Amino acid sequence: MALSEGDVLNALSAAAELGIDFYVENIHVSPETLTTVRDHIRAGNILIAGGTNPAGAVYDSDTDILWTPALVPPADEEDKALLVHECVHAMIDIYNTSHRAGRAMGELAAYLTQMTYLQRRIPNKTSNAPPGAVLFWPMLLKVVNDFDLGTAAGAGAHIPANRLEPMRLELMSVGTSYRYSAKMKAQSSGLSRQNPFLEMSPEPIYTRTTSVSYEALPDPGDGYLIDVLNEKYSTSNVKGYGDRLRRLRRDFLYCSKPRAIALRARLLTRIPTDKLSEAFYERLSHGGRAILLKILTMRS
């Protein structure tokens, strides 16, 4: 059991309604940019999957998948704050097409959004700092309070460099995964312009959705996968190639774990005697194979 797509959409709607609006260098967190993330989720450009860690969530910019914490829905306010944190990383993936955003600044923008959400939704509750962040957490809270990010008065605030750099240095002490240099750029595939999964949905975008568990989908059989892989497109039919990759990404993400493990074992290297393996290597580009294999690895 894990938090669902409905929980993520509800968290984004709540954050947008709160009017969270501030800048960390050239990263702008706002109702508009957060709503864009929600629209990409509704369109199926960003997929939501249940993770196995009850204490953490992660957005993967290579596959455009947000992995939610292994918690029983519905999400409470602290859970929603964590989901919004990861959605800021998705937002950077969408808007950072010129790769100007710094990776450390992206992390600080996500944490500041998380803390701002908490201060607006449960202002009288002191949220527990994550492990190793006992000094970093109060620094976030002080910036939120000093720049009125928890109120409408702080809309459009620019957090200055002399407040960001001490937080960056303290964040580096939280764990090895946060040891970003000041010049390291944020990971981004430029979702809004060049992502193979981009396809805007014709259906209306709703501001609320029910929080439901993930639907059990039948495992994709070999025959189905081989047929999908062998579909022929003209060299100019970019949409056709993109649609195929979208379908396979969803199939690999939502199939059962045993099926994902079995597929990874067969597709990790080319096996001439295996028709599925042959079609996988013959019909997909190196980049497409890398994305799908990463999904299977994360599922295994």
SULTACOR-V533199 format. One record per backbone hydrogen bond with DSSP energy under -1.0 kcal/mol. CO is the residue of the C=O (numbers start at 1). NH is the residue of the N-H. E is the energy in kcal/mol with one decimal. If there is no record, write none. Layout:
co=CO nh=NH e=E
co=CO nh=NH e=E
//
This chain:
co=4 nh=8 e=-1.7
co=5 nh=9 e=-2.7
co=6 nh=10 e=-2.4
co=7 nh=11 e=-2.2
co=8 nh=12 e=-2.4
co=9 nh=13 e=-2.4
co=10 nh=14 e=-2.4
co=11 nh=15 e=-2.4
co=12 nh=16 e=-2.4
co=13 nh=17 e=-2.4
co=14 nh=18 e=-1.6
co=15 nh=20 e=-1.2
co=21 nh=156 e=-1.6
co=22 nh=29 e=-2.4
co=23 nh=159 e=-2.3
co=24 nh=27 e=-2.3
co=27 nh=24 e=-2.4
co=29 nh=22 e=-2.1
co=30 nh=34 e=-2.4
co=31 nh=35 e=-2.1
co=32 nh=36 e=-1.7
co=33 nh=37 e=-1.2
co=34 nh=38 e=-1.7
co=35 nh=39 e=-2.3
co=36 nh=40 e=-2.1
co=37 nh=41 e=-2.0
co=38 nh=42 e=-2.5
co=39 nh=43 e=-1.9
co=40 nh=45 e=-2.0
co=40 nh=46 e=-1.4
co=41 nh=44 e=-1.2
co=47 nh=66 e=-2.8
co=49 nh=68 e=-2.8
co=53 nh=70 e=-1.3
co=58 nh=67 e=-3.4
co=60 nh=64 e=-1.6
co=60 nh=65 e=-1.3
co=64 nh=47 e=-2.1
co=65 nh=60 e=-2.8
co=66 nh=49 e=-2.4
co=67 nh=58 e=-2.0
co=68 nh=51 e=-2.3
co=69 nh=3 e=-2.2
co=69 nh=71 e=-2.1
co=76 nh=80 e=-2.6
co=77 nh=81 e=-2.2
co=78 nh=82 e=-1.7
co=79 nh=83 e=-2.2
co=80 nh=84 e=-2.7
co=81 nh=85 e=-1.9
co=82 nh=86 e=-1.8
co=83 nh=87 e=-2.0
co=84 nh=88 e=-1.5
co=86 nh=90 e=-1.6
co=87 nh=91 e=-2.4
co=88 nh=92 e=-2.3
co=89 nh=93 e=-1.9
co=90 nh=94 e=-1.8
co=91 nh=95 e=-2.5
co=92 nh=96 e=-2.7
co=93 nh=191 e=-1.6
co=95 nh=97 e=-1.6
co=96 nh=99 e=-1.2
co=101 nh=186 e=-3.2
co=102 nh=106 e=-2.1
co=103 nh=107 e=-1.9
co=104 nh=108 e=-2.3
co=105 nh=109 e=-2.6
co=106 nh=110 e=-1.9
co=107 nh=111 e=-2.4
co=108 nh=112 e=-2.8
co=109 nh=113 e=-1.9
co=110 nh=114 e=-2.2
co=111 nh=115 e=-2.6
co=112 nh=116 e=-2.5
co=113 nh=117 e=-2.6
co=114 nh=118 e=-2.0
co=115 nh=119 e=-2.5
co=116 nh=120 e=-1.9
co=117 nh=121 e=-2.5
co=118 nh=122 e=-2.7
co=122 nh=125 e=-1.8
co=130 nh=133 e=-2.3
co=133 nh=137 e=-2.7
co=135 nh=139 e=-1.1
co=136 nh=140 e=-1.9
co=137 nh=141 e=-2.2
co=138 nh=142 e=-2.3
co=139 nh=143 e=-1.9
co=140 nh=144 e=-2.5
co=141 nh=145 e=-2.4
co=142 nh=146 e=-3.2
co=143 nh=147 e=-2.0
co=144 nh=149 e=-2.3
co=145 nh=148 e=-1.2
co=148 nh=151 e=-1.7
co=148 nh=154 e=-1.1
co=151 nh=154 e=-1.5
co=152 nh=155 e=-1.6
co=154 nh=157 e=-1.9
co=157 nh=23 e=-3.1
co=160 nh=163 e=-1.6
co=160 nh=164 e=-1.5
co=161 nh=165 e=-2.6
co=164 nh=168 e=-2.4
co=165 nh=169 e=-2.4
co=166 nh=170 e=-2.1
co=167 nh=171 e=-2.6
co=168 nh=172 e=-1.6
co=171 nh=174 e=-1.4
co=175 nh=178 e=-1.8
co=176 nh=179 e=-1.5
co=178 nh=180 e=-2.2
co=184 nh=103 e=-3.3
co=190 nh=193 e=-2.0
co=190 nh=194 e=-2.4
co=195 nh=198 e=-1.6
co=221 nh=225 e=-2.3
co=222 nh=226 e=-2.8
co=223 nh=227 e=-2.2
co=224 nh=228 e=-2.4
co=225 nh=229 e=-2.6
co=226 nh=230 e=-2.1
co=228 nh=231 e=-1.1
co=234 nh=237 e=-1.8
co=236 nh=238 e=-1.9
co=237 nh=241 e=-1.7
co=238 nh=242 e=-2.4
co=239 nh=243 e=-2.9
co=240 nh=244 e=-2.0
co=241 nh=245 e=-2.0
co=242 nh=246 e=-2.3
co=243 nh=247 e=-2.3
co=244 nh=248 e=-2.4
co=245 nh=249 e=-2.5
co=246 nh=250 e=-2.1
co=247 nh=251 e=-2.6
co=248 nh=252 e=-2.8
co=249 nh=253 e=-2.1
co=250 nh=254 e=-2.4
co=256 nh=260 e=-2.3
co=257 nh=261 e=-2.6
co=258 nh=262 e=-2.3
co=259 nh=263 e=-2.7
co=260 nh=264 e=-2.4
co=261 nh=265 e=-1.9
co=262 nh=266 e=-1.4
co=263 nh=267 e=-2.0
co=264 nh=268 e=-1.7
co=271 nh=274 e=-2.1
co=274 nh=278 e=-2.6
co=275 nh=279 e=-2.4
co=276 nh=280 e=-2.4
co=277 nh=281 e=-1.9
co=278 nh=282 e=-2.2
co=279 nh=283 e=-2.7
co=285 nh=289 e=-2.5
co=286 nh=290 e=-2.2
co=287 nh=291 e=-1.9
co=288 nh=292 e=-2.1
co=289 nh=293 e=-2.8
co=290 nh=294 e=-1.9
co=291 nh=295 e=-1.8
co=292 nh=296 e=-2.1
co=293 nh=297 e=-2.3
co=294 nh=298 e=-2.4
co=295 nh=299 e=-1.7
co=296 nh=300 e=-1.3
//
